[in-house]
Amino acid sequence: MRVLTMGVVGVVVLGLLALPAQAELVTINIEGVVDTVEDDGNYLDGQVNPGNIITGWYTYDTDTPDSNPDDPVQGNYWHYTSPFGISLTIDSFSFKAL
């Protein structure tokens, strides 16, 4: 009877370990300093300069599949709905891909 009990417990434990992982939303807060600026088209009108502070966030879903699975070097994880995306602010400029 003891062997049967241990076998049942072992099967239950293995079953619990085999449960699929739950997807999670991950948000990474970003803070940095502008090192260099290359703006040949003058789109930034000279308002973003070395030394400016960059702040923002990036949110993604850990369950998003790689849309480029054949490339062993790079993965592409596209998000098409809120709250996923990136938002960066440098002084009066805001850059968003949501």
N, C-alpha and C positions, 0 to 999 in steps of 0.2 A: 504494500500500500504506500510505503514511503517513497519508492521509486516512481510510482504513478503521480503522486503529489508533486514531487520535484519536476517531473516532466511537464505537468500542466503549468506550474509556475514559470518554467523556462519558456514555454510557448507563449504565455501571456506577456512576459517581459520582452521577448523578441517581437511580438506583435506591436507593442507600444513603441519600440524603437524604430519600427518600420513606418510609422505615420509620416505623411508628407510634411515638409516644412511649410510653415505659414508665411505668406508674403508680408512684408513690412514696408511702410513708408519711411524713408531715411531723408533727413534734412541736414545738410552740412552748411554751417555758417562760415562765411568767407570774410577775411579782413586782410588787406595787404597794402603795399605802397607801390605806386607807379614807378617803374625803373626807367623805361625809355618810351618815347612816343614817336611813331612814324605815321604821319597823317598827310601824305602827298596831295590828297584832294582837298585838304583843309576842311574836312567835315566837322571837326571838333572846334574849329574857329579859335585855335590856340588856347582853349579853356581847360584842357587836360594836359598836365605837365608832370615831369618827374618830381616825386615827393608828394603828390596828391594821394590821399587815402582812398582805398577801394573797400567798400563793404557790400555785403549781399548774402545770398543763400542759393543753394541748389537742392532740389527735392526730386527723389526718384523712388520707384517701386522695385523692390528686390525680386519680384516675380516677373519682371519684363523680360521677354525672350530676346536673344541676340538675333537681330535681323540680318546679320552677316556671318552666319555660322561657319562658312567655308574659309574664312580668313583666319589663320592661326595667330596673327599678330595683333589684330584690331577687332574689337566688338562694337556693334552699333545697337544702342538701346533707345529706340525712339519712344517718346511720350507725346500724346496728342490731346490730352485733357488736363484740366486743372485738378489738383494743385501741383502737378509736376512741372518742372522747368527750372530756369535760372533767372535771377534778378541781381544786377550789380549797379551800384551807385558810385559815381566819382564826382564829387562836388555837385554841380547842378545837373549833371547828365545821369540819366537812368537808361540802362540797357536790359531788355527783358526778352526772353524766349519762353513763353508760357503756352 
